[in-house]
């Protein structure tokens, strides 16, 4: 089965692909980095407690 890499959109094979659903280790690490940076965070109107504390000082 062929899949489209969620990072670069390149077509990759599902079977025997150790990086699936990505096409390569590079795309896998790129996605992990995006998660770590908060790029996939959902928008919210709530102010996080940490931000509130910073604004009070």
mmCIF file of the N, C-alpha and C atoms, coordinates in Angstrom:
data_MODEL
# 
_entry.id   MODEL 
# 
loop_
_atom_site.group_PDB 
_atom_site.id 
_atom_site.type_symbol 
_atom_site.label_atom_id 
_atom_site.label_alt_id 
_atom_site.label_comp_id 
_atom_site.label_asym_id 
_atom_site.label_entity_id 
_atom_site.label_seq_id 
_atom_site.pdbx_PDB_ins_code 
_atom_site.Cartn_x 
_atom_site.Cartn_y 
_atom_site.Cartn_z 
_atom_site.occupancy 
_atom_site.B_iso_or_equiv 
_atom_site.pdbx_formal_charge 
_atom_site.auth_seq_id 
_atom_site.auth_comp_id 
_atom_site.auth_asym_id 
_atom_site.auth_atom_id 
_atom_site.pdbx_PDB_model_num 
ATOM 1   N N  . UNK A 1 1  ? 0.842  -1.168 0.000  1.00 0.00 ? 1  UNK A N  1 
ATOM 2   C CA . UNK A 1 1  ? 0.000  0.000  0.000  1.00 0.00 ? 1  UNK A CA 1 
ATOM 3   C C  . UNK A 1 1  ? 0.896  1.243  0.000  1.00 0.00 ? 1  UNK A C  1 
ATOM 4   N N  . UNK A 1 2  ? 0.497  2.234  -0.780 1.00 0.00 ? 2  UNK A N  1 
ATOM 5   C CA . UNK A 1 2  ? 1.234  3.484  -0.831 1.00 0.00 ? 2  UNK A CA 1 
ATOM 6   C C  . UNK A 1 2  ? 0.563  4.518  0.065  1.00 0.00 ? 2  UNK A C  1 
ATOM 7   N N  . UNK A 1 3  ? 1.390  5.334  0.700  1.00 0.00 ? 3  UNK A N  1 
ATOM 8   C CA . UNK A 1 3  ? 0.886  6.392  1.575  1.00 0.00 ? 3  UNK A CA 1 
ATOM 9   C C  . UNK A 1 3  ? 1.552  7.708  1.186  1.00 0.00 ? 3  UNK A C  1 
ATOM 10  N N  . UNK A 1 4  ? 0.945  8.787  1.584  1.00 0.00 ? 4  UNK A N  1 
ATOM 11  C CA . UNK A 1 4  ? 1.523  10.107 1.379  1.00 0.00 ? 4  UNK A CA 1 
ATOM 12  C C  . UNK A 1 4  ? 2.106  10.573 2.707  1.00 0.00 ? 4  UNK A C  1 
ATOM 13  N N  . UNK A 1 5  ? 3.374  10.925 2.725  1.00 0.00 ? 5  UNK A N  1 
ATOM 14  C CA . UNK A 1 5  ? 4.044  11.376 3.933  1.00 0.00 ? 5  UNK A CA 1 
ATOM 15  C C  . UNK A 1 5  ? 3.351  12.641 4.448  1.00 0.00 ? 5  UNK A C  1 
ATOM 16  N N  . UNK A 1 6  ? 2.984  12.678 5.721  1.00 0.00 ? 6  UNK A N  1 
ATOM 17  C CA . UNK A 1 6  ? 2.291  13.854 6.250  1.00 0.00 ? 6  UNK A CA 1 
ATOM 18  C C  . UNK A 1 6  ? 3.173  15.111 6.311  1.00 0.00 ? 6  UNK A C  1 
ATOM 19  N N  . UNK A 1 7  ? 4.479  14.966 6.197  1.00 0.00 ? 7  UNK A N  1 
ATOM 20  C CA . UNK A 1 7  ? 5.376  16.120 6.264  1.00 0.00 ? 7  UNK A CA 1 
ATOM 21  C C  . UNK A 1 7  ? 5.694  16.658 4.876  1.00 0.00 ? 7  UNK A C  1 
ATOM 22  N N  . UNK A 1 8  ? 6.228  15.818 4.005  1.00 0.00 ? 8  UNK A N  1 
ATOM 23  C CA . UNK A 1 8  ? 6.687  16.297 2.688  1.00 0.00 ? 8  UNK A CA 1 
ATOM 24  C C  . UNK A 1 8  ? 5.760  15.900 1.539  1.00 0.00 ? 8  UNK A C  1 
ATOM 25  N N  . UNK A 1 9  ? 4.754  15.093 1.832  1.00 0.00 ? 9  UNK A N  1 
ATOM 26  C CA . UNK A 1 9  ? 3.756  14.638 0.847  1.00 0.00 ? 9  UNK A CA 1 
ATOM 27  C C  . UNK A 1 9  ? 4.305  13.675 -0.196 1.00 0.00 ? 9  UNK A C  1 
ATOM 28  N N  . UNK A 1 10 ? 5.531  13.212 -0.020 1.00 0.00 ? 10 UNK A N  1 
ATOM 29  C CA . UNK A 1 10 ? 6.127  12.232 -0.930 1.00 0.00 ? 10 UNK A CA 1 
ATOM 30  C C  . UNK A 1 10 ? 5.415  10.887 -0.757 1.00 0.00 ? 10 UNK A C  1 
ATOM 31  N N  . UNK A 1 11 ? 5.261  10.154 -1.836 1.00 0.00 ? 11 UNK A N  1 
ATOM 32  C CA . UNK A 1 11 ? 4.642  8.830  -1.788 1.00 0.00 ? 11 UNK A CA 1 
ATOM 33  C C  . UNK A 1 11 ? 5.658  7.832  -1.227 1.00 0.00 ? 11 UNK A C  1 
ATOM 34  N N  . UNK A 1 12 ? 5.204  7.024  -0.269 1.00 0.00 ? 12 UNK A N  1 
ATOM 35  C CA . UNK A 1 12 ? 6.070  6.026  0.357  1.00 0.00 ? 12 UNK A CA 1 
ATOM 36  C C  . UNK A 1 12 ? 5.290  4.722  0.501  1.00 0.00 ? 12 UNK A C  1 
ATOM 37  N N  . UNK A 1 13 ? 6.002  3.647  0.671  1.00 0.00 ? 13 UNK A N  1 
ATOM 38  C CA . UNK A 1 13 ? 5.390  2.342  0.880  1.00 0.00 ? 13 UNK A CA 1 
ATOM 39  C C  . UNK A 1 13 ? 5.095  2.140  2.362  1.00 0.00 ? 13 UNK A C  1 
ATOM 40  N N  . UNK A 1 14 ? 3.950  1.569  2.680  1.00 0.00 ? 14 UNK A N  1 
ATOM 41  C CA . UNK A 1 14 ? 3.601  1.277  4.067  1.00 0.00 ? 14 UNK A CA 1 
ATOM 42  C C  . UNK A 1 14 ? 4.349  0.039  4.555  1.00 0.00 ? 14 UNK A C  1 
ATOM 43  N N  . UNK A 1 15 ? 4.331  -1.010 3.738  1.00 0.00 ? 15 UNK A N  1 
ATOM 44  C CA . UNK A 1 15 ? 4.933  -2.279 4.119  1.00 0.00 ? 15 UNK A CA 1 
ATOM 45  C C  . UNK A 1 15 ? 6.454  -2.132 4.222  1.00 0.00 ? 15 UNK A C  1 
ATOM 46  N N  . UNK A 1 16 ? 7.016  -2.676 5.281  1.00 0.00 ? 16 UNK A N  1 
ATOM 47  C CA . UNK A 1 16 ? 8.458  -2.682 5.534  1.00 0.00 ? 16 UNK A CA 1 
ATOM 48  C C  . UNK A 1 16 ? 9.052  -1.278 5.661  1.00 0.00 ? 16 UNK A C  1 
ATOM 49  N N  . UNK A 1 17 ? 8.252  -0.294 5.967  1.00 0.00 ? 17 UNK A N  1 
ATOM 50  C CA . UNK A 1 17 ? 8.734  1.073  6.161  1.00 0.00 ? 17 UNK A CA 1 
ATOM 51  C C  . UNK A 1 17 ? 8.818  1.342  7.659  1.00 0.00 ? 17 UNK A C  1 
ATOM 52  N N  . UNK A 1 18 ? 10.028 1.370  8.197  1.00 0.00 ? 18 UNK A N  1 
ATOM 53  C CA . UNK A 1 18 ? 10.214 1.546  9.639  1.00 0.00 ? 18 UNK A CA 1 
ATOM 54  C C  . UNK A 1 18 ? 9.861  2.956  10.108 1.00 0.00 ? 18 UNK A C  1 
ATOM 55  N N  . UNK A 1 19 ? 9.750  3.899  9.183  1.00 0.00 ? 19 UNK A N  1 
ATOM 56  C CA . UNK A 1 19 ? 9.431  5.282  9.542  1.00 0.00 ? 19 UNK A CA 1 
ATOM 57  C C  . UNK A 1 19 ? 7.963  5.631  9.358  1.00 0.00 ? 19 UNK A C  1 
ATOM 58  N N  . UNK A 1 20 ? 7.149  4.655  8.999  1.00 0.00 ? 20 UNK A N  1 
ATOM 59  C CA . UNK A 1 20 ? 5.755  4.955  8.687  1.00 0.00 ? 20 UNK A CA 1 
ATOM 60  C C  . UNK A 1 20 ? 5.049  5.611  9.856  1.00 0.00 ? 20 UNK A C  1 
ATOM 61  N N  . UNK A 1 21 ? 4.176  6.513  9.630  1.00 0.00 ? 21 UNK A N  1 
ATOM 62  C CA . UNK A 1 21 ? 3.556  6.915  8.373  1.00 0.00 ? 21 UNK A CA 1 
ATOM 63  C C  . UNK A 1 21 ? 4.367  7.928  7.569  1.00 0.00 ? 21 UNK A C  1 
ATOM 64  N N  . UNK A 1 22 ? 5.617  8.131  7.939  1.00 0.00 ? 22 UNK A N  1 
ATOM 65  C CA . UNK A 1 22 ? 6.470  9.073  7.230  1.00 0.00 ? 22 UNK A CA 1 
ATOM 66  C C  . UNK A 1 22 ? 7.291  8.338  6.180  1.00 0.00 ? 22 UNK A C  1 
ATOM 67  N N  . UNK A 1 23 ? 7.854  9.100  5.240  1.00 0.00 ? 23 UNK A N  1 
ATOM 68  C CA . UNK A 1 23 ? 8.635  8.471  4.174  1.00 0.00 ? 23 UNK A CA 1 
ATOM 69  C C  . UNK A 1 23 ? 10.064 8.177  4.618  1.00 0.00 ? 23 UNK A C  1 
ATOM 70  N N  . UNK A 1 24 ? 10.537 8.879  5.647  1.00 0.00 ? 24 UNK A N  1 
ATOM 71  C CA . UNK A 1 24 ? 11.931 8.720  6.073  1.00 0.00 ? 24 UNK A CA 1 
ATOM 72  C C  . UNK A 1 24 ? 12.093 9.112  7.533  1.00 0.00 ? 24 UNK A C  1 
ATOM 73  N N  . UNK A 1 25 ? 13.240 8.784  8.079  1.00 0.00 ? 25 UNK A N  1 
ATOM 74  C CA . UNK A 1 25 ? 13.579 9.168  9.446  1.00 0.00 ? 25 UNK A CA 1 
ATOM 75  C C  . UNK A 1 25 ? 13.628 10.695 9.559  1.00 0.00 ? 25 UNK A C  1 
ATOM 76  N N  . UNK A 1 26 ? 14.087 11.356 8.505  1.00 0.00 ? 26 UNK A N  1 
ATOM 77  C CA . UNK A 1 26 ? 14.176 12.822 8.499  1.00 0.00 ? 26 UNK A CA 1 
ATOM 78  C C  . UNK A 1 26 ? 12.794 13.449 8.700  1.00 0.00 ? 26 UNK A C  1 
ATOM 79  N N  . UNK A 1 27 ? 11.801 12.979 7.961  1.00 0.00 ? 27 UNK A N  1 
ATOM 80  C CA . UNK A 1 27 ? 10.445 13.516 8.105  1.00 0.00 ? 27 UNK A CA 1 
ATOM 81  C C  . UNK A 1 27 ? 9.867  13.161 9.474  1.00 0.00 ? 27 UNK A C  1 
ATOM 82  N N  . UNK A 1 28 ? 10.195 12.010 9.967  1.00 0.00 ? 28 UNK A N  1 
ATOM 83  C CA . UNK A 1 28 ? 9.735  11.583 11.291 1.00 0.00 ? 28 UNK A CA 1 
ATOM 84  C C  . UNK A 1 28 ? 10.262 12.536 12.360 1.00 0.00 ? 28 UNK A C  1 
ATOM 85  N N  . UNK A 1 29 ? 11.550 12.893 12.277 1.00 0.00 ? 29 UNK A N  1 
ATOM 86  C CA . UNK A 1 29 ? 12.154 13.801 13.240 1.00 0.00 ? 29 UNK A CA 1 
ATOM 87  C C  . UNK A 1 29 ? 11.661 15.241 13.056 1.00 0.00 ? 29 UNK A C  1 
ATOM 88  N N  . UNK A 1 30 ? 11.381 15.620 11.825 1.00 0.00 ? 30 UNK A N  1 
ATOM 89  C CA . UNK A 1 30 ? 10.817 16.941 11.563 1.00 0.00 ? 30 UNK A CA 1 
ATOM 90  C C  . UNK A 1 30 ? 9.474  17.080 12.262 1.00 0.00 ? 30 UNK A C  1 
ATOM 91  N N  . UNK A 1 31 ? 8.645  16.056 12.155 1.00 0.00 ? 31 UNK A N  1 
ATOM 92  C CA . UNK A 1 31 ? 7.337  16.062 12.801 1.00 0.00 ? 31 UNK A CA 1 
ATOM 93  C C  . UNK A 1 31 ? 7.482  16.110 14.319 1.00 0.00 ? 31 UNK A C  1 
ATOM 94  N N  . UNK A 1 32 ? 8.402  15.343 14.860 1.00 0.00 ? 32 UNK A N  1 
ATOM 95  C CA . UNK A 1 32 ? 8.643  15.342 16.303 1.00 0.00 ? 32 UNK A CA 1 
ATOM 96  C C  . UNK A 1 32 ? 9.065  16.737 16.766 1.00 0.00 ? 32 UNK A C  1 
ATOM 97  N N  . UNK A 1 33 ? 9.928  17.383 15.994 1.00 0.00 ? 33 UNK A N  1 
ATOM 98  C CA . UNK A 1 33 ? 10.354 18.735 16.325 1.00 0.00 ? 33 UNK A CA 1 
ATOM 99  C C  . UNK A 1 33 ? 9.197  19.717 16.328 1.00 0.00 ? 33 UNK A C  1 
ATOM 100 N N  . UNK A 1 34 ? 8.292  19.549 15.392 1.00 0.00 ? 34 UNK A N  1 
ATOM 101 C CA . UNK A 1 34 ? 7.112  20.423 15.338 1.00 0.00 ? 34 UNK A CA 1 
ATOM 102 C C  . UNK A 1 34 ? 6.246  20.247 16.580 1.00 0.00 ? 34 UNK A C  1 
ATOM 103 N N  . UNK A 1 35 ? 6.093  19.011 17.009 1.00 0.00 ? 35 UNK A N  1 
ATOM 104 C CA . UNK A 1 35 ? 5.339  18.753 18.246 1.00 0.00 ? 35 UNK A CA 1 
ATOM 105 C C  . UNK A 1 35 ? 6.026  19.420 19.429 1.00 0.00 ? 35 UNK A C  1 
ATOM 106 N N  . UNK A 1 36 ? 7.351  19.268 19.517 1.00 0.00 ? 36 UNK A N  1 
ATOM 107 C CA . UNK A 1 36 ? 8.106  19.820 20.641 1.00 0.00 ? 36 UNK A CA 1 
ATOM 108 C C  . UNK A 1 36 ? 8.021  21.351 20.683 1.00 0.00 ? 36 UNK A C  1 
ATOM 109 N N  . UNK A 1 37 ? 7.971  21.988 19.516 1.00 0.00 ? 37 UNK A N  1 
ATOM 110 C CA . UNK A 1 37 ? 7.884  23.448 19.443 1.00 0.00 ? 37 UNK A CA 1 
ATOM 111 C C  . UNK A 1 37 ? 6.476  23.968 19.715 1.00 0.00 ? 37 UNK A C  1 
ATOM 112 N N  . UNK A 1 38 ? 5.502  23.072 19.732 1.00 0.00 ? 38 UNK A N  1 
ATOM 113 C CA . UNK A 1 38 ? 4.123  23.484 19.953 1.00 0.00 ? 38 UNK A CA 1 
ATOM 114 C C  . UNK A 1 38 ? 3.412  23.897 18.682 1.00 0.00 ? 38 UNK A C  1 
ATOM 115 N N  . UNK A 1 39 ? 3.960  23.532 17.534 1.00 0.00 ? 39 UNK A N  1 
ATOM 116 C CA . UNK A 1 39 ? 3.351  23.912 16.259 1.00 0.00 ? 39 UNK A CA 1 
ATOM 117 C C  . UNK A 1 39 ? 1.983  23.278 16.047 1.00 0.00 ? 39 UNK A C  1 
ATOM 118 N N  . UNK A 1 40 ? 1.700  22.198 16.722 1.00 0.00 ? 40 UNK A N  1 
ATOM 119 C CA . UNK A 1 40 ? 0.429  21.518 16.555 1.00 0.00 ? 40 UNK A CA 1 
ATOM 120 C C  . UNK A 1 40 ? -0.556 21.835 17.678 1.00 0.00 ? 40 UNK A C  1 
ATOM 121 N N  . UNK A 1 41 ? -0.260 22.839 18.467 1.00 0.00 ? 41 UNK A N  1 
ATOM 122 C CA . UNK A 1 41 ? -1.136 23.200 19.579 1.00 0.00 ? 41 UNK A CA 1 
ATOM 123 C C  . UNK A 1 41 ? -2.461 23.738 19.062 1.00 0.00 ? 41 UNK A C  1 
ATOM 124 N N  . UNK A 1 42 ? -3.507 23.455 19.778 1.00 0.00 ? 42 UNK A N  1 
ATOM 125 C CA . UNK A 1 42 ? -4.827 23.962 19.422 1.00 0.00 ? 42 UNK A CA 1 
ATOM 126 C C  . UNK A 1 42 ? -4.999 25.360 19.998 1.00 0.00 ? 42 UNK A C  1 
ATOM 127 N N  . UNK A 1 43 ? -5.599 26.255 19.248 1.00 0.00 ? 43 UNK A N  1 
ATOM 128 C CA . UNK A 1 43 ? -5.798 27.610 19.762 1.00 0.00 ? 43 UNK A CA 1 
ATOM 129 C C  . UNK A 1 43 ? -6.800 27.616 20.915 1.00 0.00 ? 43 UNK A C  1 
ATOM 130 N N  . UNK A 1 44 ? -6.588 28.514 21.849 1.00 0.00 ? 44 UNK A N  1 
ATOM 131 C CA . UNK A 1 44 ? -7.477 28.617 22.994 1.00 0.00 ? 44 UNK A CA 1 
ATOM 132 C C  . UNK A 1 44 ? -7.552 30.065 23.449 1.00 0.00 ? 44 UNK A C  1 
ATOM 133 N N  . UNK A 1 45 ? -8.635 30.408 24.118 1.00 0.00 ? 45 UNK A N  1 
ATOM 134 C CA . UNK A 1 45 ? -8.788 31.743 24.668 1.00 0.00 ? 45 UNK A CA 1 
ATOM 135 C C  . UNK A 1 45 ? -8.327 31.797 26.121 1.00 0.00 ? 45 UNK A C  1 
ATOM 136 N N  . UNK A 1 46 ? -8.071 30.635 26.698 1.00 0.00 ? 46 UNK A N  1 
ATOM 137 C CA . UNK A 1 46 ? -7.660 30.565 28.090 1.00 0.00 ? 46 UNK A CA 1 
ATOM 138 C C  . UNK A 1 46 ? -6.215 31.028 28.243 1.00 0.00 ? 46 UNK A C  1 
ATOM 139 N N  . UNK A 1 47 ? -5.953 31.724 29.335 1.00 0.00 ? 47 UNK A N  1 
ATOM 140 C CA . UNK A 1 47 ? -4.586 32.133 29.641 1.00 0.00 ? 47 UNK A CA 1 
ATOM 141 C C  . UNK A 1 47 ? -3.993 31.081 30.564 1.00 0.00 ? 47 UNK A C  1 
ATOM 142 N N  . UNK A 1 48 ? -2.851 30.591 30.197 1.00 0.00 ? 48 UNK A N  1 
ATOM 143 C CA . UNK A 1 48 ? -2.177 29.585 31.000 1.00 0.00 ? 48 UNK A CA 1 
ATOM 144 C C  . UNK A 1 48 ? -1.664 30.230 32.282 1.00 0.00 ? 48 UNK A C  1 
ATOM 145 N N  . UNK A 1 49 ? -1.706 29.503 33.379 1.00 0.00 ? 49 UNK A N  1 
ATOM 146 C CA . UNK A 1 49 ? -1.296 30.019 34.682 1.00 0.00 ? 49 UNK A CA 1 
ATOM 147 C C  . UNK A 1 49 ? 0.098  30.639 34.651 1.00 0.00 ? 49 UNK A C  1 
ATOM 148 N N  . UNK A 1 50 ? 1.012  30.051 33.920 1.00 0.00 ? 50 UNK A N  1 
ATOM 149 C CA . UNK A 1 50 ? 2.371  30.556 33.824 1.00 0.00 ? 50 UNK A CA 1 
ATOM 150 C C  . UNK A 1 50 ? 2.375  31.963 33.207 1.00 0.00 ? 50 UNK A C  1 
ATOM 151 N N  . UNK A 1 51 ? 1.594  32.156 32.158 1.00 0.00 ? 51 UNK A N  1 
ATOM 152 C CA . UNK A 1 51 ? 1.503  33.452 31.508 1.00 0.00 ? 51 UNK A CA 1 
ATOM 153 C C  . UNK A 1 51 ? 0.879  34.477 32.446 1.00 0.00 ? 51 UNK A C  1 
ATOM 154 N N  . UNK A 1 52 ? -0.095 34.069 33.238 1.00 0.00 ? 52 UNK A N  1 
ATOM 155 C CA . UNK A 1 52 ? -0.724 34.967 34.195 1.00 0.00 ? 52 UNK A CA 1 
ATOM 156 C C  . UNK A 1 52 ? 0.302  35.438 35.210 1.00 0.00 ? 52 UNK A C  1 
ATOM 157 N N  . UNK A 1 53 ? 1.122  34.531 35.714 1.00 0.00 ? 53 UNK A N  1 
ATOM 158 C CA . UNK A 1 53 ? 2.144  34.873 36.709 1.00 0.00 ? 53 UNK A CA 1 
ATOM 159 C C  . UNK A 1 53 ? 3.152  35.850 36.132 1.00 0.00 ? 53 UNK A C  1 
ATOM 160 N N  . UNK A 1 54 ? 3.534  35.656 34.872 1.00 0.00 ? 54 UNK A N  1 
ATOM 161 C CA . UNK A 1 54 ? 4.484  36.568 34.224 1.00 0.00 ? 54 UNK A CA 1 
ATOM 162 C C  . UNK A 1 54 ? 3.892  37.957 34.058 1.00 0.00 ? 54 UNK A C  1 
ATOM 163 N N  . UNK A 1 55 ? 2.623  38.018 33.734 1.00 0.00 ? 55 UNK A N  1 
ATOM 164 C CA . UNK A 1 55 ? 1.964  39.304 33.535 1.00 0.00 ? 55 UNK A CA 1 
ATOM 165 C C  . UNK A 1 55 ? 1.761  40.063 34.840 1.00 0.00 ? 55 UNK A C  1 
ATOM 166 N N  . UNK A 1 56 ? 1.683  39.353 35.967 1.00 0.00 ? 56 UNK A N  1 
ATOM 167 C CA . UNK A 1 56 ? 1.495  39.990 37.265 1.00 0.00 ? 56 UNK A CA 1 
ATOM 168 C C  . UNK A 1 56 ? 2.772  40.640 37.779 1.00 0.00 ? 56 UNK A C  1 
ATOM 169 N N  . UNK A 1 57 ? 3.926  40.160 37.295 1.00 0.00 ? 57 UNK A N  1 
ATOM 170 C CA . UNK A 1 57 ? 5.208  40.703 37.768 1.00 0.00 ? 57 UNK A CA 1 
ATOM 171 C C  . UNK A 1 57 ? 5.627  41.928 37.028 1.00 0.00 ? 57 UNK A C  1 
# 
